[in-house]
Amino acid sequence: MHIIELENMEFFANHGCFAEEQITGNKFIVNLKIVANESLSATSDNIGDAVNYQSVYNIVVREMKQTSHLLENVCKRIIDAVCSEIKNIKSVSVKVSKLNPPMGGKIGCASVTMEK
């Protein structure tokens, strides 16, 4: 098995429970880990045999553009899309972090991690 990670993908999006968050938006960091069988691509050196990182990134971009109230919903949508659109995946884990969440104090980020 092989582990593929796309780390510290930064987005500006409008996720949040408060109306203000959905208007003004916020910065988010997404980390994604895929466990896949990449034996064929490791030997063939052919992108057609591999998990295409650009395709995975494009899925994350698309899902981050769709506004959600909860980070849990964002995580689930990313995981579901990756699992249905990318071949040879054994498992996927995603962590979505909202930077400087509006919680009444100084907080670096609030994060949700999900895996399937």
KARA-V958939 format. One record per pair of residues at least 24 apart in sequence whose C-alpha atoms are under 10 Angstrom apart, sorted by the first residue. I is the first residue (numbers start at 1). J is the second residue. D is the distance in whole Angstrom. If there is no record, write none. Layout:
{{I | J | D} {I | J | D}}
This chain:
{{1 | 35 | 7} {1 | 36 | 6} {1 | 37 | 5} {1 | 38 | 7} {1 | 39 | 8} {1 | 89 | 10} {1 | 90 | 8} {2 | 34 | 8} {2 | 35 | 6} {2 | 36 | 5} {2 | 37 | 6} {2 | 38 | 6} {2 | 39 | 8} {2 | 42 | 10} {2 | 89 | 10} {2 | 90 | 10} {3 | 33 | 7} {3 | 34 | 6} {3 | 35 | 5} {3 | 36 | 6} {3 | 37 | 9} {3 | 38 | 9} {3 | 89 | 10} {3 | 90 | 10} {3 | 91 | 10} {3 | 92 | 10} {4 | 32 | 8} {4 | 33 | 6} {4 | 34 | 5} {4 | 35 | 6} {4 | 36 | 8} {4 | 38 | 10} {4 | 51 | 8} {4 | 52 | 10} {4 | 53 | 8} {4 | 92 | 9} {5 | 31 | 7} {5 | 32 | 6} {5 | 33 | 4} {5 | 34 | 6} {5 | 35 | 9} {5 | 53 | 9} {5 | 92 | 10} {5 | 93 | 9} {5 | 94 | 10} {6 | 30 | 8} {6 | 31 | 6} {6 | 32 | 5} {6 | 33 | 7} {6 | 34 | 9} {6 | 53 | 8} {6 | 54 | 10} {6 | 56 | 9} {6 | 57 | 8} {6 | 94 | 10} {7 | 31 | 5} {7 | 32 | 6} {7 | 33 | 8} {7 | 94 | 10} {7 | 95 | 10} {8 | 32 | 9} {8 | 95 | 10} {8 | 96 | 10} {8 | 97 | 10} {9 | 57 | 9} {9 | 60 | 9} {9 | 61 | 9} {9 | 96 | 10} {10 | 61 | 10} {10 | 96 | 10} {10 | 97 | 10} {11 | 60 | 10} {11 | 61 | 8} {11 | 64 | 7} {11 | 65 | 9} {11 | 98 | 10} {12 | 64 | 8} {12 | 65 | 9} {12 | 98 | 10} {13 | 64 | 7} {13 | 65 | 6} {13 | 66 | 8} {13 | 67 | 7} {13 | 68 | 9} {13 | 98 | 9} {14 | 64 | 9} {14 | 65 | 8} {14 | 66 | 8} {14 | 67 | 6} {14 | 68 | 8} {14 | 69 | 9} {15 | 64 | 8} {15 | 65 | 9} {15 | 66 | 8} {15 | 67 | 5} {15 | 68 | 5} {15 | 69 | 6} {15 | 70 | 7} {15 | 71 | 7} {15 | 73 | 10} {15 | 74 | 8} {15 | 98 | 9} {16 | 67 | 8} {16 | 68 | 6} {16 | 69 | 4} {16 | 70 | 6} {16 | 71 | 8} {16 | 98 | 9} {16 | 101 | 9} {16 | 102 | 10} {17 | 68 | 8} {17 | 69 | 5} {17 | 70 | 7} {17 | 71 | 10} {18 | 69 | 8} {18 | 102 | 9} {19 | 69 | 9} {20 | 102 | 10} {21 | 69 | 9} {21 | 101 | 9} {21 | 102 | 9} {22 | 67 | 7} {22 | 68 | 9} {22 | 69 | 8} {25 | 67 | 10} {26 | 98 | 7} {26 | 99 | 7} {26 | 100 | 8} {26 | 101 | 8} {26 | 102 | 10} {27 | 97 | 9} {27 | 98 | 6} {27 | 99 | 6} {27 | 100 | 8} {27 | 101 | 9} {27 | 109 | 10} {28 | 64 | 9} {28 | 96 | 7} {28 | 97 | 5} {28 | 98 | 5} {28 | 99 | 6} {28 | 100 | 9} {28 | 101 | 10} {28 | 109 | 9} {28 | 110 | 10} {28 | 111 | 9} {29 | 95 | 8} {29 | 96 | 6} {29 | 97 | 5} {29 | 98 | 7} {29 | 99 | 7} {29 | 109 | 9} {29 | 111 | 9} {30 | 60 | 8} {30 | 61 | 10} {30 | 64 | 9} {30 | 75 | 9} {30 | 94 | 7} {30 | 95 | 6} {30 | 96 | 5} {30 | 97 | 6} {30 | 98 | 9} {30 | 111 | 9} {30 | 112 | 10} {30 | 113 | 10} {31 | 60 | 10} {31 | 93 | 8} {31 | 94 | 6} {31 | 95 | 5} {31 | 96 | 7} {31 | 97 | 9} {31 | 113 | 9} {32 | 56 | 9} {32 | 57 | 9} {32 | 60 | 9} {32 | 75 | 10} {32 | 78 | 9} {32 | 79 | 9} {32 | 92 | 7} {32 | 93 | 6} {32 | 94 | 4} {32 | 95 | 6} {32 | 96 | 9} {32 | 113 | 9} {32 | 114 | 10} {32 | 115 | 10} {33 | 91 | 8} {33 | 92 | 6} {33 | 93 | 5} {33 | 94 | 6} {33 | 95 | 9} {33 | 115 | 9} {34 | 79 | 10} {34 | 82 | 9} {34 | 83 | 10} {34 | 88 | 10} {34 | 89 | 7} {34 | 90 | 8} {34 | 91 | 6} {34 | 92 | 4} {34 | 93 | 6} {34 | 94 | 9} {34 | 115 | 10} {34 | 116 | 10} {35 | 88 | 9} {35 | 89 | 6} {35 | 90 | 5} {35 | 91 | 5} {35 | 92 | 6} {35 | 93 | 9} {36 | 87 | 9} {36 | 88 | 6} {36 | 89 | 4} {36 | 90 | 5} {36 | 91 | 7} {36 | 92 | 9} {37 | 87 | 10} {37 | 88 | 6} {37 | 89 | 7} {37 | 90 | 7} {38 | 88 | 8} {38 | 89 | 9} {49 | 87 | 9} {49 | 88 | 9} {50 | 86 | 10} {50 | 87 | 8} {50 | 88 | 8} {51 | 86 | 7} {51 | 87 | 7} {51 | 88 | 7} {51 | 89 | 8} {52 | 86 | 8} {52 | 87 | 9} {53 | 86 | 10} {55 | 82 | 9} {55 | 85 | 9} {55 | 86 | 8} {56 | 81 | 9} {56 | 82 | 7} {56 | 83 | 10} {56 | 85 | 9} {56 | 86 | 7} {57 | 82 | 10} {58 | 82 | 10} {59 | 85 | 9} {59 | 86 | 10} {60 | 94 | 10} {64 | 96 | 10} {70 | 112 | 9} {71 | 95 | 9} {71 | 96 | 7} {71 | 97 | 8} {71 | 98 | 8} {71 | 110 | 9} {71 | 111 | 8} {71 | 112 | 6} {71 | 113 | 9} {71 | 114 | 10} {72 | 96 | 8} {72 | 111 | 9} {72 | 112 | 6} {72 | 113 | 8} {72 | 114 | 8} {73 | 112 | 10} {74 | 112 | 9} {74 | 114 | 10} {75 | 112 | 7} {75 | 113 | 7} {75 | 114 | 6} {75 | 115 | 9} {76 | 113 | 10} {76 | 114 | 7} {76 | 115 | 9} {76 | 116 | 9} {78 | 114 | 10} {79 | 114 | 8} {79 | 115 | 7} {79 | 116 | 7} {80 | 116 | 9} {83 | 116 | 9} {90 | 116 | 9} {91 | 115 | 7} {91 | 116 | 6} {92 | 116 | 6}}
